[in-house]
Amino acid sequence: MGEITNVMEYQAIAKQKLPKMAYDYYNSGAEDEWTLKENREAFSRILFRPRILIDVSKIDMTTTVLGFKISMPIMIAPTAMQKMAHPDGEYATARAASAAGTIMVYKDRKVVEQLVRRAERAGFKAIALTVDTPRLGRREADIKNRFVLPPFLTLKNFEGLDLGKMDQANDSGLASYVAGQIDRTLSWKDVKWLQSITTLPILVKGVITAEDARLAVHSGAAGIIVSNHGARQLDYVPATISALEEVVNATQGRIPVYLDGGVRRGTDVFKALALGAAGVFVGRPVVFALAAEGEAGVRNVLRMLRDEFELTMALSGCTSLAEINRSHVLTEGDRLRPKPRL
């Protein structure tokens, strides 16, 4: 294995190391996987408008998330079943996040009081409510593989909650299991209810339209994560970077908006911030690095993204996150709009 120079190089190593069922589970998107590809490709259609001759000898990347200071606007997304990637699983990822001075987000799947209480007791500072999974998306690799959890793993969050077992099924065992566990009646009323039983701030994860952004603000969410579930739910939704500006504009600055989906480079982080994101979350690169090199791999992913982001800031003429603004990028929409005649 030569020197790893960017986060994408971990994927090939993970593919060699992981059992096919585990790799396919992490890697796959829904149906035609159009959105999976688009989550990456949409970033590549956004160009920079760098400013020059600015003193960039000191660059400050620090920011706050829900009042907590972190070293950079790059965080770890809630990704399930990390022990399939590495025996240390989420522990290794949390340690790497802590070492990098950033955070990983906790995923609360089934909205039950017991889980919320457990999260509070464990010292979690916020809850990410995943709202785009009333049913599990159709991931054909999991169906082909008849996906089930390896025998040595359990869904730890649900231990002691009497939620049944994930059995072999004639399609994806996970899809069948989730179908039995997820409450399809979940609605905005439940976001209000969740606030009534906990003082923890609630991030609503899975918003990609202005309409839902306004409802999230109205429902008292502490923040929004623009997410299409890593392109694993409904195929042919826009890339998250394409939906970001619509959501940001709809919130009118009342709550912070974060983004996940397709972030693989420091340039991606800069583009998201220029379009109004308060920070980004990284999912698959973390899991692939975990599979390849455990905690050291995750640390390396965070370090590489941090270094690339710092360089992008310098070359764009920005010394702090506050200086990154809409004038630093040119989107497809900008290029299609007619120029005003002078």
Steps between C-alpha positions, in 0.01 A plus 500: 500500500658830388449825686136603526469851356121554502201354680363322191797262490373319809204360310704256289683375810170455684363305204791254524473462878126480557265208432295574188175536694647762735674698225188502282290612797723804557554578135158461342234759425135465409383340173684649197742680732454821297494715813802312639706613199339844496592565866861504377460641151297804606800623701714481185270744318556776756799720416705738714544876475816536707619839629871577488765706684346444841718425803417134573788429737253430782187296434233433759271202432335479842124517532220409739226240467198553725725699733790253506833617365661272242827523308352500151160486325556132406320242711416131486156400377283245678586175322361172628665167574863611503611179671446325168790716378732454799477329842539837678212646297346821632750514790790550259307759300403694813861497622624626163238776499599603850870505410424723201298738718177430314185297565309203374122507498288242672218346301166448673312255284184400679358794690449350843532654840736226618753580228480872572553443872792270424656763274461763774658274761789422267577870476394563141454870425248481216275260315498464122151393402518322166174588326541359149450132584128424544598191298844382405612585147545220247871414506534226246843382612354423844213309337742295286718431805201420724656746746499404869719612786803275555430257788745674739322836472182638652318831463635628830263796531204268500640252754258440784218672314339177379489584131535159345784358288637573157437170327592365161236622258427432136628847412700731730480388862566861604211635291264241648621572853473877462152466348393343829668763719446839338184693571367609161262746666795717616410865434593855600284453813756244618782755470301716743440198724870416503572856622250451778690201644859626470701818538753381241499705179354311203656505154257397227696291249361437153364840390549585130220749421414856602154388611641249751769746611228748601310224683817398684548859621131518596528171692780633716792300354840626620650438159458322167721247327442514124529132419367244253616216727817449297277444193369181666130590517317663208701495176480803267491758776752780446851484638509658846737776381237587233221516760703691759440857390123455479493370858735771632291777342179355645635501857586872473792455737284389791668163551830355373492279191753217458560269205594139447534297181790477257759698698840360401728805473583819685374681191157339559497636856578851375227481233243394760595786733494751212142390425394555859577181694625541857697176466510160331477137607706221346368143485637239262865619499505449878361146478738400219800643687384320814491173307845565353693629801270524802522812714819614323313497168220718636753743649671515161172574318428791734859628468499484119163676470615763749826564311323517162237737640766727652682513167177579313432786741850639448483477122154660500618787718305415817656508848189406700175316439308829522684621189379208285197628311287455191728718287773236524314244288333477163220242473333355193201723567723807501645404164154448346359834614520778239757768584351848553594745223698793630 
